[in-house]
Amino acid sequence: MTLSQFVRSNGVGTDRTLFVTMASESYIQPMVNFRWSLDRFDLGKDYVVLCFDEACMAAAQQHDIMAYGGYIDHGQHERAYEIAHLKV
């Protein structure tokens, strides 16, 4: 499933501003903190995280954060190259 399909399947349309971050295991606490900050303004449901590992996916699920796992490597080394370009 592509990212745009994933976002649409979670009920996020083009009428809302989407907050997107990237995260891996080392970024879990900042990811959660950002969600809490958005919740203060009732924007938490407009937040999606591009997860790069299973630890991120598990933490996102635990904290009710919409997380896309389409960039998790699963042994495909070309994913690291794609992720590097995302970060630039």
HULIN-V783150 format. One record per residue. N is the residue number from 0. RES is the residue in three letters. PHI is phi in degrees with one decimal (* if undefined). PSI is psi in whole degrees, -180 to 180 (none if undefined). OMEGA is omega in whole degrees, 0 to 359 (* if undefined). Layout:
n->{N	N}
res->{RES	RES}
phi->{PHI	PHI}
psi->{PSI	PSI}
omega->{OMEGA	OMEGA}
This chain:
n->{0	1	2	3	4	5	6	7	8	9	10	11	12	13	14	15	16	17	18	19	20	21	22	23	24	25	26	27	28	29	30	31	32	33	34	35	36	37	38	39	40	41	42	43	44	45	46	47	48	49	50	51	52	53	54	55	56	57	58	59	60	61	62	63	64	65	66	67	68	69	70	71	72	73	74	75	76	77	78	79	80	81	82	83	84	85	86	87}
res->{MET	THR	LEU	SER	GLN	PHE	VAL	ARG	SER	ASN	GLY	VAL	GLY	THR	ASP	ARG	THR	LEU	PHE	VAL	THR	MET	ALA	SER	GLU	SER	TYR	ILE	GLN	PRO	MET	VAL	ASN	PHE	ARG	TRP	SER	LEU	ASP	ARG	PHE	ASP	LEU	GLY	LYS	ASP	TYR	VAL	VAL	LEU	CYS	PHE	ASP	GLU	ALA	CYS	MET	ALA	ALA	ALA	GLN	GLN	HIS	ASP	ILE	MET	ALA	TYR	GLY	GLY	TYR	ILE	ASP	HIS	GLY	GLN	HIS	GLU	ARG	ALA	TYR	GLU	ILE	ALA	HIS	LEU	LYS	VAL}
phi->{*	-74.9	-60.9	-64.1	-64.3	-61.4	-63.6	-62.7	-67.6	-98.7	81.5	-99.8	-103.0	-81.5	-90.2	-127.8	-79.2	-103.6	-96.6	-123.0	-131.7	-111.0	-152.6	-136.8	-54.1	-73.3	-113.1	-61.4	-63.1	-61.3	-61.7	-65.3	-60.4	-64.3	-60.5	-60.1	-63.6	-65.5	-60.5	-59.6	-110.5	58.4	-117.4	-58.9	-76.6	-99.1	-112.8	-129.5	-112.8	-89.2	-86.0	-107.4	-154.9	-67.6	-62.0	-64.5	-60.6	-64.6	-65.7	-62.4	-62.8	-61.6	-105.3	56.3	-106.8	-68.4	-127.8	-102.3	-100.5	-68.2	-106.7	-71.9	-63.1	52.3	85.2	-95.2	-67.6	-69.5	-62.1	-59.8	-65.5	-62.2	-65.2	-57.7	-70.2	-63.0	-75.6	-80.1}
psi->{133	165	-45	-39	-42	-46	-46	-39	-16	14	16	117	-172	0	4	149	129	129	121	130	166	145	154	-173	-38	-9	13	-49	-44	-35	-47	-43	-40	-41	-45	-40	-43	-36	-32	-27	17	39	5	-32	-6	20	129	139	133	103	140	-1	168	-31	-39	-45	-43	-44	-40	-44	-42	-33	16	45	132	120	133	123	14	-9	7	135	-52	37	3	103	-19	-18	-37	-39	-44	-43	-40	-40	-32	-38	-17	none}
omega->{179	179	181	176	179	181	179	181	177	173	179	180	182	180	181	173	181	176	185	172	174	181	170	185	183	184	185	183	175	178	179	179	179	177	179	178	178	179	179	181	180	181	184	180	178	184	175	179	172	184	180	177	183	178	177	180	180	180	179	178	180	184	177	178	177	184	179	182	183	179	177	189	184	177	179	187	178	178	179	178	179	180	178	178	176	185	183	*}
